[in-house]
């Protein structure tokens, strides 16, 4: 099962997201953070497959947290959700490496699909970077060296 780190200062929303992901879709919660600084720390220790950040959080906002997380481990996809609609916010998020921006108004309907896309894309990227192994032709046996 994919592991997700959820960061939001609103514990009620964090709990709702967790319930949706776990009960409906079988996700494993790798960790929960209540601010961006906690998210940065937990991203390094909890081994998530994907990270879900709220944009507006105390101590460190989601955009700054995403920038630090991605700098340390660019292979972990980061998704961010926000109330702020518009190209400016999305371009800021994409500039620091956020792979998916979700509006809070669409969060519950788009959450699972969006996170699965990121995890699947990450798995595909990992497979593409592996060196292909040479396959032996079927029906062949290794040659023996003469004595």
C-alpha positions, -999 to 999 in steps of 0.1 A, spaced: 0 0 0 12 35 -8 24 56 22 14 93 25 25 121 47 -2 147 54 6 182 66 -22 206 77 -25 228 107 -63 221 109 -66 188 128 -102 183 117 -93 185 80 -62 164 86 -83 137 102 -109 138 74 -82 134 48 -67 105 67 -101 88 70 -108 91 33 -74 78 23 -73 49 48 -109 37 48 -119 42 12 -86 37 -6 -63 16 17 -35 42 20 -11 40 49 -5 72 68 33 75 70 31 106 92 11 137 101 24 172 105 6 203 118 30 228 102 55 230 74 86 226 96 73 193 110 65 182 74 101 188 64 114 167 94 89 139 89 95 137 52 131 128 59 123 101 85 89 85 76 96 72 41 64 84 24 56 75 -12 39 109 -16 35 141 4 3 161 7 7 197 20 -16 225 28 -4 258 14 -12 279 44 3 266 76 21 282 106 58 281 113 66 274 76 40 275 48 35 246 24 54 263 -4 86 267 16 82 232 31 78 218 -4 109 236 -16 130 221 13 115 186 10 121 185 -28 157 198 -24 165 169 0 146 142 -19 133 151 -54 121 116 -60 92 119 -35 62 136 -53 46 165 -35 10 176 -39 -3 208 -25 -38 220 -18 -50 256 -14 -79 280 -14 -60 303 -37 -72 299 -72 -52 311 -102 -22 306 -124 1 327 -102 -1 303 -72 1 272 -94 32 286 -112 49 293 -79 42 258 -67 54 242 -99 85 263 -98 96 247 -65 88 212 -78 53 206 -66 38 181 -90 1 186 -83 -19 215 -71 -54 208 -59 -80 234 -50 -96 229 -15 -130 230 -31 -120 199 -52 -99 183 -25 -123 154 -15 -133 145 -50 -98 147 -65 -76 136 -36 -72 99 -41 -70 100 -79 -44 128 -78 -22 110 -52 -24 77 -71 -13 94 -103 18 107 -85 27 74 -69 21 56 -102 42 81 -121 70 78 -95 69 40 -99 72 44 -137 101 68 -133 119 44 -111 114 15 -135 126 36 -165 158 45 -147 167 9 -140 191 -7 -165 173 -34 -186 187 -68 -180 197 -89 -210 173 -118 -216 186 -152 -226 169 -166 -256 144 -193 -248 154 -229 -253 192 -222 -250 215 -239 -226 248 -226 -214 278 -238 -234 303 -260 -217 340 -253 -220 359 -282 -234 383 -299 -210 
